[in-house]
Amino acid sequence: MLSKEKIARINALSKKSKSQGLTNEETQEQKALREEYINTFRASMENTLHSVTIVDPEGNDVTPEKLKEQKKNLKH
């Protein structure tokens, strides 16, 4: 998870971008922070998916084989 300070900085840069524009340094900082945020989000989502089992209404495990393989590889 990204720190509260970094999220606040992303929001501040976004607000400034809309109101008065950003310097080149601020634009680069915003780009780096957004990339870090997206990478953190993707890693979190991947971890969530690896802990999910999909079950149909009859109670059968219908988790896709690709996901089952990824789960198995993580355990080893």
N, CA, C and O atoms as a CHARMM CRD file, in Angstrom:
* protein
*
  304
    1    1 MET  N      0.84200  -1.18400   0.00000 PROA 1      0.00000
    2    1 MET  CA     0.00000   0.00000   0.00000 PROA 1      0.00000
    3    1 MET  C      0.88200   1.24000   0.00000 PROA 1      0.00000
    4    1 MET  O      1.90200   1.29600   0.68600 PROA 1      0.00000
    5    2 LEU  N      0.48300   2.19800  -0.75600 PROA 2      0.00000
    6    2 LEU  CA     1.20000   3.46100  -0.83500 PROA 2      0.00000
    7    2 LEU  C      0.93100   4.27000   0.43300 PROA 2      0.00000
    8    2 LEU  O     -0.16700   4.22600   0.98600 PROA 2      0.00000
    9    3 SER  N      1.93500   5.00100   0.88100 PROA 3      0.00000
   10    3 SER  CA     1.77000   5.79700   2.09900 PROA 3      0.00000
   11    3 SER  C      0.75700   6.91900   1.87000 PROA 3      0.00000
   12    3 SER  O      0.51900   7.35000   0.74200 PROA 3      0.00000
   13    4 LYS  N      0.17200   7.37300   2.96900 PROA 4      0.00000
   14    4 LYS  CA    -0.80200   8.46000   2.89000 PROA 4      0.00000
   15    4 LYS  C     -0.16200   9.72100   2.33200 PROA 4      0.00000
   16    4 LYS  O     -0.80900  10.49600   1.62800 PROA 4      0.00000
   17    5 GLU  N      1.10200   9.92000   2.64700 PROA 5      0.00000
   18    5 GLU  CA     1.80500  11.09700   2.15200 PROA 5      0.00000
   19    5 GLU  C      1.93600  11.07800   0.63200 PROA 5      0.00000
   20    5 GLU  O      1.75500  12.09800  -0.03400 PROA 5      0.00000
   21    6 LYS  N      2.25100   9.90500   0.09700 PROA 6      0.00000
   22    6 LYS  CA     2.39900   9.79700  -1.36400 PROA 6      0.00000
   23    6 LYS  C      1.06000   9.97300  -2.06300 PROA 6      0.00000
   24    6 LYS  O      0.98500  10.61600  -3.11000 PROA 6      0.00000
   25    7 ILE  N      0.01000   9.40900  -1.49500 PROA 7      0.00000
   26    7 ILE  CA    -1.32400   9.57600  -2.08800 PROA 7      0.00000
   27    7 ILE  C     -1.73800  11.04000  -2.02800 PROA 7      0.00000
   28    7 ILE  O     -2.30400  11.56800  -2.98500 PROA 7      0.00000
   29    8 ALA  N     -1.45700  11.69800  -0.90100 PROA 8      0.00000
   30    8 ALA  CA    -1.77500  13.12000  -0.78100 PROA 8      0.00000
   31    8 ALA  C     -0.98900  13.92900  -1.81200 PROA 8      0.00000
   32    8 ALA  O     -1.51100  14.89100  -2.37500 PROA 8      0.00000
   33    9 ARG  N      0.26600  13.54100  -2.06000 PROA 9      0.00000
   34    9 ARG  CA     1.08100  14.25500  -3.04500 PROA 9      0.00000
   35    9 ARG  C      0.53300  14.05300  -4.45400 PROA 9      0.00000
   36    9 ARG  O      0.50100  14.99200  -5.25000 PROA 9      0.00000
   37   10 ILE  N      0.10500  12.84100  -4.76300 PROA 10     0.00000
   38   10 ILE  CA    -0.51700  12.57100  -6.07300 PROA 10     0.00000
   39   10 ILE  C     -1.72800  13.48100  -6.25100 PROA 10     0.00000
   40   10 ILE  O     -1.89300  14.10000  -7.30200 PROA 10     0.00000
   41   11 ASN  N     -2.56900  13.56300  -5.23100 PROA 11     0.00000
   42   11 ASN  CA    -3.77200  14.39400  -5.30900 PROA 11     0.00000
   43   11 ASN  C     -3.42900  15.87000  -5.42200 PROA 11     0.00000
   44   11 ASN  O     -4.07700  16.60100  -6.17200 PROA 11     0.00000
   45   12 ALA  N     -2.41100  16.31900  -4.68100 PROA 12     0.00000
   46   12 ALA  CA    -2.00600  17.72200  -4.74500 PROA 12     0.00000
   47   12 ALA  C     -1.48100  18.07700  -6.13400 PROA 12     0.00000
   48   12 ALA  O     -1.79800  19.13800  -6.67300 PROA 12     0.00000
   49   13 LEU  N     -0.68200  17.19100  -6.70500 PROA 13     0.00000
   50   13 LEU  CA    -0.15000  17.44400  -8.04300 PROA 13     0.00000
   51   13 LEU  C     -1.26600  17.45000  -9.08000 PROA 13     0.00000
   52   13 LEU  O     -1.24500  18.24900 -10.01600 PROA 13     0.00000
   53   14 SER  N     -2.22700  16.57300  -8.91500 PROA 14     0.00000
   54   14 SER  CA    -3.35700  16.53100  -9.84400 PROA 14     0.00000
   55   14 SER  C     -4.15500  17.82100  -9.77400 PROA 14     0.00000
   56   14 SER  O     -4.52800  18.38900 -10.80000 PROA 14     0.00000
   57   15 LYS  N     -4.41500  18.27800  -8.55800 PROA 15     0.00000
   58   15 LYS  CA    -5.16200  19.52500  -8.37500 PROA 15     0.00000
   59   15 LYS  C     -4.39700  20.70500  -8.97700 PROA 15     0.00000
   60   15 LYS  O     -4.98100  21.54800  -9.65700 PROA 15     0.00000
   61   16 LYS  N     -3.08400  20.76000  -8.72100 PROA 16     0.00000
   62   16 LYS  CA    -2.27000  21.85400  -9.25300 PROA 16     0.00000
   63   16 LYS  C     -2.22800  21.80300 -10.78200 PROA 16     0.00000
   64   16 LYS  O     -2.26000  22.83600 -11.45000 PROA 16     0.00000
   65   17 SER  N     -2.15600  20.58400 -11.32100 PROA 17     0.00000
   66   17 SER  CA    -2.11600  20.41000 -12.77600 PROA 17     0.00000
   67   17 SER  C     -3.35300  21.00400 -13.42700 PROA 17     0.00000
   68   17 SER  O     -3.27200  21.62000 -14.49000 PROA 17     0.00000
   69   18 LYS  N     -4.50300  20.81600 -12.78100 PROA 18     0.00000
   70   18 LYS  CA    -5.76100  21.31800 -13.34200 PROA 18     0.00000
   71   18 LYS  C     -5.89600  22.82400 -13.18200 PROA 18     0.00000
   72   18 LYS  O     -6.50800  23.48800 -14.01800 PROA 18     0.00000
   73   19 SER  N     -5.32300  23.36600 -12.10500 PROA 19     0.00000
   74   19 SER  CA    -5.53200  24.78700 -11.83700 PROA 19     0.00000
   75   19 SER  C     -4.48100  25.70000 -12.47600 PROA 19     0.00000
   76   19 SER  O     -4.82600  26.73200 -13.05200 PROA 19     0.00000
   77   20 GLN  N     -3.20200  25.32500 -12.37800 PROA 20     0.00000
   78   20 GLN  CA    -2.17600  26.23900 -12.89800 PROA 20     0.00000
   79   20 GLN  C     -1.09100  25.56600 -13.71000 PROA 20     0.00000
   80   20 GLN  O     -0.22600  26.24700 -14.26000 PROA 20     0.00000
   81   21 GLY  N     -1.11200  24.27300 -13.79700 PROA 21     0.00000
   82   21 GLY  CA    -0.09500  23.56700 -14.55700 PROA 21     0.00000
   83   21 GLY  C      1.08000  23.16000 -13.68600 PROA 21     0.00000
   84   21 GLY  O      1.26500  23.67700 -12.58400 PROA 21     0.00000
   85   22 LEU  N      1.86900  22.22700 -14.19400 PROA 22     0.00000
   86   22 LEU  CA     3.00200  21.69100 -13.44800 PROA 22     0.00000
   87   22 LEU  C      4.32100  22.04100 -14.13600 PROA 22     0.00000
   88   22 LEU  O      4.37700  22.22900 -15.35200 PROA 22     0.00000
   89   23 THR  N      5.37200  22.12200 -13.33300 PROA 23     0.00000
   90   23 THR  CA     6.71200  22.28000 -13.89700 PROA 23     0.00000
   91   23 THR  C      7.14300  20.92200 -14.44700 PROA 23     0.00000
   92   23 THR  O      6.48700  19.91200 -14.19400 PROA 23     0.00000
   93   24 ASN  N      8.23800  20.89700 -15.19200 PROA 24     0.00000
   94   24 ASN  CA     8.74500  19.62900 -15.71700 PROA 24     0.00000
   95   24 ASN  C      9.08800  18.66600 -14.58100 PROA 24     0.00000
   96   24 ASN  O      8.82000  17.46800 -14.67400 PROA 24     0.00000
   97   25 GLU  N      9.67900  19.19100 -13.51300 PROA 25     0.00000
   98   25 GLU  CA    10.03800  18.34200 -12.37100 PROA 25     0.00000
   99   25 GLU  C      8.79400  17.75700 -11.72000 PROA 25     0.00000
  100   25 GLU  O      8.77000  16.57900 -11.36100 PROA 25     0.00000
  101   26 GLU  N      7.76500  18.57400 -11.56800 PROA 26     0.00000
  102   26 GLU  CA     6.52200  18.09700 -10.96800 PROA 26     0.00000
  103   26 GLU  C      5.83200  17.07200 -11.86300 PROA 26     0.00000
  104   26 GLU  O      5.24500  16.10800 -11.37100 PROA 26     0.00000
  105   27 THR  N      5.90200  17.27700 -13.15900 PROA 27     0.00000
  106   27 THR  CA     5.31800  16.32100 -14.09700 PROA 27     0.00000
  107   27 THR  C      6.01300  14.97200 -13.98400 PROA 27     0.00000
  108   27 THR  O      5.35300  13.93300 -13.99000 PROA 27     0.00000
  109   28 GLN  N      7.33200  14.97800 -13.88300 PROA 28     0.00000
  110   28 GLN  CA     8.09100  13.73300 -13.72800 PROA 28     0.00000
  111   28 GLN  C      7.76900  13.06800 -12.39100 PROA 28     0.00000
  112   28 GLN  O      7.62700  11.84700 -12.31700 PROA 28     0.00000
  113   29 GLU  N      7.65400  13.87300 -11.33700 PROA 29     0.00000
  114   29 GLU  CA     7.30200  13.33500 -10.01600 PROA 29     0.00000
  115   29 GLU  C      5.91800  12.70300 -10.05700 PROA 29     0.00000
  116   29 GLU  O      5.71200  11.61600  -9.51700 PROA 29     0.00000
  117   30 GLN  N      4.97500  13.37700 -10.69400 PROA 30     0.00000
  118   30 GLN  CA     3.60800  12.86200 -10.80200 PROA 30     0.00000
  119   30 GLN  C      3.59800  11.53400 -11.56200 PROA 30     0.00000
  120   30 GLN  O      2.92000  10.58600 -11.16600 PROA 30     0.00000
  121   31 LYS  N      4.35000  11.48100 -12.64300 PROA 31     0.00000
  122   31 LYS  CA     4.41800  10.26200 -13.44300 PROA 31     0.00000
  123   31 LYS  C      4.99100   9.10500 -12.62000 PROA 31     0.00000
  124   31 LYS  O      4.46500   7.99300 -12.66200 PROA 31     0.00000
  125   32 ALA  N      6.06100   9.36500 -11.87700 PROA 32     0.00000
  126   32 ALA  CA     6.68700   8.32600 -11.05200 PROA 32     0.00000
  127   32 ALA  C      5.74700   7.86500  -9.94100 PROA 32     0.00000
  128   32 ALA  O      5.64100   6.66900  -9.67100 PROA 32     0.00000
  129   33 LEU  N      5.07000   8.80800  -9.30200 PROA 33     0.00000
  130   33 LEU  CA     4.13500   8.44800  -8.23000 PROA 33     0.00000
  131   33 LEU  C      2.95600   7.63300  -8.76000 PROA 33     0.00000
  132   33 LEU  O      2.52700   6.66500  -8.13200 PROA 33     0.00000
  133   34 ARG  N      2.44300   8.02900  -9.90900 PROA 34     0.00000
  134   34 ARG  CA     1.32400   7.27900 -10.50500 PROA 34     0.00000
  135   34 ARG  C      1.75300   5.86600 -10.87700 PROA 34     0.00000
  136   34 ARG  O      1.00400   4.91100 -10.66900 PROA 34     0.00000
  137   35 GLU  N      2.94900   5.73300 -11.42400 PROA 35     0.00000
  138   35 GLU  CA     3.45800   4.41200 -11.79100 PROA 35     0.00000
  139   35 GLU  C      3.60900   3.53500 -10.54300 PROA 35     0.00000
  140   35 GLU  O      3.24400   2.36000 -10.55500 PROA 35     0.00000
  141   36 GLU  N      4.14500   4.11200  -9.47600 PROA 36     0.00000
  142   36 GLU  CA     4.28600   3.37400  -8.22400 PROA 36     0.00000
  143   36 GLU  C      2.91800   2.95300  -7.68700 PROA 36     0.00000
  144   36 GLU  O      2.75100   1.83200  -7.20600 PROA 36     0.00000
  145   37 TYR  N      1.94200   3.85800  -7.77300 PROA 37     0.00000
  146   37 TYR  CA     0.58600   3.56500  -7.31400 PROA 37     0.00000
  147   37 TYR  C     -0.01200   2.40700  -8.12200 PROA 37     0.00000
  148   37 TYR  O     -0.58300   1.47800  -7.54900 PROA 37     0.00000
  149   38 ILE  N      0.11800   2.46300  -9.42600 PROA 38     0.00000
  150   38 ILE  CA    -0.44400   1.41400 -10.28700 PROA 38     0.00000
  151   38 ILE  C      0.22900   0.07300 -10.01100 PROA 38     0.00000
  152   38 ILE  O     -0.45000  -0.95100  -9.92900 PROA 38     0.00000
  153   39 ASN  N      1.56000   0.06300  -9.86500 PROA 39     0.00000
  154   39 ASN  CA     2.26800  -1.18200  -9.57300 PROA 39     0.00000
  155   39 ASN  C      1.84100  -1.77000  -8.23400 PROA 39     0.00000
  156   39 ASN  O      1.69000  -2.98500  -8.10400 PROA 39     0.00000
  157   40 THR  N      1.64900  -0.91200  -7.24600 PROA 40     0.00000
  158   40 THR  CA     1.19000  -1.37000  -5.93200 PROA 40     0.00000
  159   40 THR  C     -0.21800  -1.94100  -6.03400 PROA 40     0.00000
  160   40 THR  O     -0.50800  -2.98700  -5.45400 PROA 40     0.00000
  161   41 PHE  N     -1.08700  -1.26600  -6.76300 PROA 41     0.00000
  162   41 PHE  CA    -2.45800  -1.73300  -6.94800 PROA 41     0.00000
  163   41 PHE  C     -2.47700  -3.09600  -7.64600 PROA 41     0.00000
  164   41 PHE  O     -3.19800  -4.00100  -7.22700 PROA 41     0.00000
  165   42 ARG  N     -1.69000  -3.23600  -8.70200 PROA 42     0.00000
  166   42 ARG  CA    -1.65600  -4.50700  -9.44300 PROA 42     0.00000
  167   42 ARG  C     -1.15500  -5.65600  -8.56200 PROA 42     0.00000
  168   42 ARG  O     -1.69900  -6.75900  -8.60700 PROA 42     0.00000
  169   43 ALA  N     -0.12300  -5.39500  -7.76500 PROA 43     0.00000
  170   43 ALA  CA     0.39800  -6.43900  -6.87800 PROA 43     0.00000
  171   43 ALA  C     -0.65700  -6.83900  -5.85100 PROA 43     0.00000
  172   43 ALA  O     -0.81900  -8.02200  -5.54800 PROA 43     0.00000
  173   44 SER  N     -1.36700  -5.86200  -5.32200 PROA 44     0.00000
  174   44 SER  CA    -2.42700  -6.14200  -4.35400 PROA 44     0.00000
  175   44 SER  C     -3.54800  -6.96200  -4.99200 PROA 44     0.00000
  176   44 SER  O     -4.05200  -7.91200  -4.39400 PROA 44     0.00000
  177   45 MET  N     -3.92800  -6.58600  -6.20300 PROA 45     0.00000
  178   45 MET  CA    -4.98700  -7.31600  -6.90800 PROA 45     0.00000
  179   45 MET  C     -4.55400  -8.74400  -7.21700 PROA 45     0.00000
  180   45 MET  O     -5.35200  -9.67400  -7.09800 PROA 45     0.00000
  181   46 GLU  N     -3.30900  -8.92100  -7.61000 PROA 46     0.00000
  182   46 GLU  CA    -2.79200 -10.25600  -7.90000 PROA 46     0.00000
  183   46 GLU  C     -2.81800 -11.12400  -6.64100 PROA 46     0.00000
  184   46 GLU  O     -3.20500 -12.29100  -6.69800 PROA 46     0.00000
  185   47 ASN  N     -2.40900 -10.55900  -5.51300 PROA 47     0.00000
  186   47 ASN  CA    -2.45900 -11.30200  -4.25300 PROA 47     0.00000
  187   47 ASN  C     -3.88600 -11.68900  -3.89700 PROA 47     0.00000
  188   47 ASN  O     -4.13400 -12.79300  -3.41200 PROA 47     0.00000
  189   48 THR  N     -4.81800 -10.78500  -4.13800 PROA 48     0.00000
  190   48 THR  CA    -6.22800 -11.07300  -3.86800 PROA 48     0.00000
  191   48 THR  C     -6.71200 -12.22100  -4.74800 PROA 48     0.00000
  192   48 THR  O     -7.37600 -13.13800  -4.26300 PROA 48     0.00000
  193   49 LEU  N     -6.38600 -12.17500  -6.03200 PROA 49     0.00000
  194   49 LEU  CA    -6.83200 -13.22900  -6.94500 PROA 49     0.00000
  195   49 LEU  C     -6.24300 -14.58000  -6.58100 PROA 49     0.00000
  196   49 LEU  O     -6.89400 -15.60800  -6.76700 PROA 49     0.00000
  197   50 HSD  N     -5.02100 -14.59400  -6.06400 PROA 50     0.00000
  198   50 HSD  CA    -4.40700 -15.86100  -5.70200 PROA 50     0.00000
  199   50 HSD  C     -5.01900 -16.47500  -4.45000 PROA 50     0.00000
  200   50 HSD  O     -4.74700 -17.63100  -4.12600 PROA 50     0.00000
  201   51 SER  N     -5.83900 -15.71300  -3.75000 PROA 51     0.00000
  202   51 SER  CA    -6.48700 -16.26000  -2.56000 PROA 51     0.00000
  203   51 SER  C     -7.96000 -16.58000  -2.80400 PROA 51     0.00000
  204   51 SER  O     -8.68200 -16.92500  -1.86900 PROA 51     0.00000
  205   52 VAL  N     -8.40700 -16.46600  -4.05000 PROA 52     0.00000
  206   52 VAL  CA    -9.81500 -16.67100  -4.38300 PROA 52     0.00000
  207   52 VAL  C    -10.02900 -18.05700  -4.98300 PROA 52     0.00000
  208   52 VAL  O     -9.22700 -18.54300  -5.78200 PROA 52     0.00000
  209   53 THR  N    -11.12400 -18.67100  -4.57800 PROA 53     0.00000
  210   53 THR  CA   -11.58500 -19.90000  -5.21200 PROA 53     0.00000
  211   53 THR  C    -12.99500 -19.62200  -5.71700 PROA 53     0.00000
  212   53 THR  O    -13.83500 -19.10400  -4.98200 PROA 53     0.00000
  213   54 ILE  N    -13.24600 -19.96600  -6.96200 PROA 54     0.00000
  214   54 ILE  CA   -14.55100 -19.71000  -7.56700 PROA 54     0.00000
  215   54 ILE  C    -15.37700 -20.98300  -7.48500 PROA 54     0.00000
  216   54 ILE  O    -14.94200 -22.05600  -7.90400 PROA 54     0.00000
  217   55 VAL  N    -16.59100 -20.83900  -6.93100 PROA 55     0.00000
  218   55 VAL  CA   -17.47400 -21.98000  -6.73300 PROA 55     0.00000
  219   55 VAL  C    -18.79700 -21.68600  -7.42400 PROA 55     0.00000
  220   55 VAL  O    -19.35300 -20.59800  -7.27800 PROA 55     0.00000
  221   56 ASP  N    -19.30600 -22.67600  -8.18900 PROA 56     0.00000
  222   56 ASP  CA   -20.59300 -22.49700  -8.85700 PROA 56     0.00000
  223   56 ASP  C    -21.73600 -22.75500  -7.87200 PROA 56     0.00000
  224   56 ASP  O    -21.48800 -23.16300  -6.73700 PROA 56     0.00000
  225   57 PRO  N    -22.98200 -22.52300  -8.29100 PROA 57     0.00000
  226   57 PRO  CA   -24.11800 -22.68700  -7.37700 PROA 57     0.00000
  227   57 PRO  C    -24.26100 -24.10200  -6.79600 PROA 57     0.00000
  228   57 PRO  O    -24.85400 -24.26900  -5.73100 PROA 57     0.00000
  229   58 GLU  N    -23.73100 -25.10800  -7.47300 PROA 58     0.00000
  230   58 GLU  CA   -23.80700 -26.48500  -6.96400 PROA 58     0.00000
  231   58 GLU  C    -22.67700 -26.79700  -5.98700 PROA 58     0.00000
  232   58 GLU  O    -22.64200 -27.88100  -5.40400 PROA 58     0.00000
  233   59 GLY  N    -21.76500 -25.86500  -5.80800 PROA 59     0.00000
  234   59 GLY  CA   -20.66200 -26.07400  -4.87500 PROA 59     0.00000
  235   59 GLY  C    -19.40800 -26.64600  -5.51400 PROA 59     0.00000
  236   59 GLY  O    -18.47700 -27.02900  -4.80600 PROA 59     0.00000
  237   60 ASN  N    -19.36600 -26.71100  -6.83800 PROA 60     0.00000
  238   60 ASN  CA   -18.19300 -27.22800  -7.54300 PROA 60     0.00000
  239   60 ASN  C    -17.14800 -26.13500  -7.72600 PROA 60     0.00000
  240   60 ASN  O    -17.47800 -24.98800  -8.02900 PROA 60     0.00000
  241   61 ASP  N    -15.89600 -26.50200  -7.54100 PROA 61     0.00000
  242   61 ASP  CA   -14.79100 -25.55700  -7.75300 PROA 61     0.00000
  243   61 ASP  C    -14.63200 -25.34900  -9.25400 PROA 61     0.00000
  244   61 ASP  O    -14.29700 -26.28600  -9.98000 PROA 61     0.00000
  245   62 VAL  N    -14.86700 -24.13700  -9.71800 PROA 62     0.00000
  246   62 VAL  CA   -14.74700 -23.82200 -11.14500 PROA 62     0.00000
  247   62 VAL  C    -13.66300 -22.76100 -11.37700 PROA 62     0.00000
  248   62 VAL  O    -13.71000 -22.01100 -12.35200 PROA 62     0.00000
  249   63 THR  N    -12.69500 -22.71800 -10.46700 PROA 63     0.00000
  250   63 THR  CA   -11.58000 -21.79400 -10.61000 PROA 63     0.00000
  251   63 THR  C    -10.83600 -22.12000 -11.90300 PROA 63     0.00000
  252   63 THR  O    -10.53800 -23.28800 -12.15400 PROA 63     0.00000
  253   64 PRO  N    -10.53000 -21.12500 -12.72400 PROA 64     0.00000
  254   64 PRO  CA    -9.81100 -21.39600 -13.97800 PROA 64     0.00000
  255   64 PRO  C     -8.48200 -22.11200 -13.71700 PROA 64     0.00000
  256   64 PRO  O     -7.79800 -21.83200 -12.73300 PROA 64     0.00000
  257   65 GLU  N     -8.13000 -23.03200 -14.60700 PROA 65     0.00000
  258   65 GLU  CA    -6.90500 -23.81900 -14.45300 PROA 65     0.00000
  259   65 GLU  C     -5.66300 -22.94600 -14.36900 PROA 65     0.00000
  260   65 GLU  O     -4.73300 -23.24800 -13.62100 PROA 65     0.00000
  261   66 LYS  N     -5.65000 -21.86900 -15.13200 PROA 66     0.00000
  262   66 LYS  CA    -4.49100 -20.96900 -15.11600 PROA 66     0.00000
  263   66 LYS  C     -4.27500 -20.41000 -13.70900 PROA 66     0.00000
  264   66 LYS  O     -3.14000 -20.33700 -13.23800 PROA 66     0.00000
  265   67 LEU  N     -5.33900 -20.02400 -13.05300 PROA 67     0.00000
  266   67 LEU  CA    -5.24300 -19.49100 -11.69700 PROA 67     0.00000
  267   67 LEU  C     -4.83500 -20.58800 -10.71300 PROA 67     0.00000
  268   67 LEU  O     -4.04800 -20.33700  -9.80100 PROA 67     0.00000
  269   68 LYS  N     -5.35600 -21.78700 -10.88900 PROA 68     0.00000
  270   68 LYS  CA    -4.96400 -22.91000 -10.02500 PROA 68     0.00000
  271   68 LYS  C     -3.46700 -23.18700 -10.15300 PROA 68     0.00000
  272   68 LYS  O     -2.79800 -23.45000  -9.15400 PROA 68     0.00000
  273   69 GLU  N     -2.94500 -23.12800 -11.36800 PROA 69     0.00000
  274   69 GLU  CA    -1.51400 -23.35600 -11.59300 PROA 69     0.00000
  275   69 GLU  C     -0.67500 -22.27000 -10.92100 PROA 69     0.00000
  276   69 GLU  O      0.35100 -22.55700 -10.30300 PROA 69     0.00000
  277   70 GLN  N     -1.11400 -21.04600 -11.04600 PROA 70     0.00000
  278   70 GLN  CA    -0.38400 -19.94500 -10.41900 PROA 70     0.00000
  279   70 GLN  C     -0.36400 -20.10500  -8.89900 PROA 70     0.00000
  280   70 GLN  O      0.66400 -19.86800  -8.26500 PROA 70     0.00000
  281   71 LYS  N     -1.49200 -20.50600  -8.31400 PROA 71     0.00000
  282   71 LYS  CA    -1.55800 -20.73800  -6.87200 PROA 71     0.00000
  283   71 LYS  C     -0.59200 -21.84900  -6.46600 PROA 71     0.00000
  284   71 LYS  O      0.12000 -21.73800  -5.46800 PROA 71     0.00000
  285   72 LYS  N     -0.58000 -22.92300  -7.25900 PROA 72     0.00000
  286   72 LYS  CA     0.27900 -24.06300  -6.96100 PROA 72     0.00000
  287   72 LYS  C      1.74700 -23.65100  -7.02600 PROA 72     0.00000
  288   72 LYS  O      2.54300 -24.05100  -6.17600 PROA 72     0.00000
  289   73 ASN  N      2.10600 -22.85900  -8.02000 PROA 73     0.00000
  290   73 ASN  CA     3.49500 -22.40700  -8.18000 PROA 73     0.00000
  291   73 ASN  C      3.92100 -21.48900  -7.04300 PROA 73     0.00000
  292   73 ASN  O      5.09600 -21.47200  -6.67500 PROA 73     0.00000
  293   74 LEU  N      2.99300 -20.72800  -6.48200 PROA 74     0.00000
  294   74 LEU  CA     3.32500 -19.83900  -5.37700 PROA 74     0.00000
  295   74 LEU  C      3.63500 -20.62100  -4.10200 PROA 74     0.00000
  296   74 LEU  O      4.44400 -20.18100  -3.28500 PROA 74     0.00000
  297   75 LYS  N      3.00200 -21.76300  -3.93300 PROA 75     0.00000
  298   75 LYS  CA     3.20600 -22.56800  -2.73100 PROA 75     0.00000
  299   75 LYS  C      4.56900 -23.26400  -2.72700 PROA 75     0.00000
  300   75 LYS  O      5.08100 -23.62800  -1.66800 PROA 75     0.00000
  301   76 HSD  N      5.14700 -23.44600  -3.90000 PROA 76     0.00000
  302   76 HSD  CA     6.43100 -24.16200  -3.98800 PROA 76     0.00000
  303   76 HSD  C      7.58200 -23.25100  -4.01600 PROA 76     0.00000
  304   76 HSD  O      8.72500 -23.70300  -4.08800 PROA 76     0.00000
